[in-house]
Amino acid sequence: MINMTSEDIKLIDKFEKIMDDGYYVASDDVTRAYNRILSANVPPTNCGSCIRRRINELVNEKNKFKERIKAETAKTDKIPKKRKKNAKEK
């Protein structure tokens, strides 16, 4: 199970925006983030499609992480809270 910080999410969003705008993201930056977030050990590459694939994998993992957090939050919101007893019930 992957855990991400808000900084990781911002970085992935930045990579995605750069890529969607038609520019290249620095290979070293992508590889460093990829290895840290996914606990991988891949070498840097100058292959454009390889960098794009790594960014897409990071985006997919970010989306899964957000869905998991959303589901966990919804689950905890459904736990009934203890009701306070009023004076008549004591």
Sequence and secondary structure as in RCSB ss.txt:
>XXXX:A:sequence
MINMTSEDIKLIDKFEKIMDDGYYVASDDVTRAYNRILSANVPPTNCGSCIRRRINELVNEKNKFKERIKAETAK
TDKIPKKRKKNAKEK
>XXXX:A:secstr
     HHHHHHHHHHHHHHHTT    HHHHHHHHHHHHT        HHHHHHHHHHHHHHHHHHHHHHHHHHHH
HHTS       GGG 
